[in-house]
Amino acid sequence: MSFYEPPAGRLPRPAGFVAIVDSLVAAHHGRVEVRTAPDVSATFRILLPLHD
């Protein structure tokens, strides 16, 4: 598997990634949970339903 690597100085903003993830999760009827604390990185939890 390969990943797209944008040219140096052309990285998307983190909020852009969050918006993309949120859209994909919503399309699958899931949800995204975020836990943050001052001066600490955020923890994202993605919850997707199981299909029968």
C-alpha positions in Angstrom: 0.0 0.0 0.0 1.3 3.5 -0.8 0.4 6.8 0.7 0.3 10.2 -1.0 3.0 12.5 0.3 2.4 16.2 -0.6 5.4 18.3 -1.5 7.2 20.0 1.4 5.4 23.1 2.6 2.1 22.0 1.1 0.7 19.9 4.0 -3.1 20.2 4.5 -4.2 21.7 7.8 -5.2 19.2 10.5 -8.8 20.5 10.5 -9.0 19.4 6.9 -8.2 15.8 7.9 -10.7 16.0 10.7 -13.4 17.1 8.3 -12.6 14.3 5.9 -12.7 11.7 8.7 -15.9 13.1 10.0 -17.6 12.9 6.6 -16.5 9.3 6.1 -17.6 8.2 9.5 -21.0 9.9 9.2 -21.5 8.2 5.8 -21.2 4.9 7.7 -23.5 6.0 10.5 -20.7 6.2 13.0 -19.3 8.9 15.3 -16.0 10.5 16.2 -15.1 11.2 19.8 -12.4 13.7 20.7 -10.6 14.0 24.1 -8.2 16.9 24.7 -6.5 18.5 27.5 -4.6 21.8 27.7 -1.1 21.6 26.2 -1.6 17.9 25.3 -2.3 16.3 21.9 -5.8 15.2 21.1 -7.0 11.6 21.1 -9.6 10.7 18.4 -11.8 7.7 18.7 -13.8 6.4 15.7 -16.8 4.3 16.4 -18.5 2.4 13.5 -21.5 0.1 13.8 -21.3 -3.6 13.1 -23.4 -4.8 10.3 -25.3 -8.1 10.6 
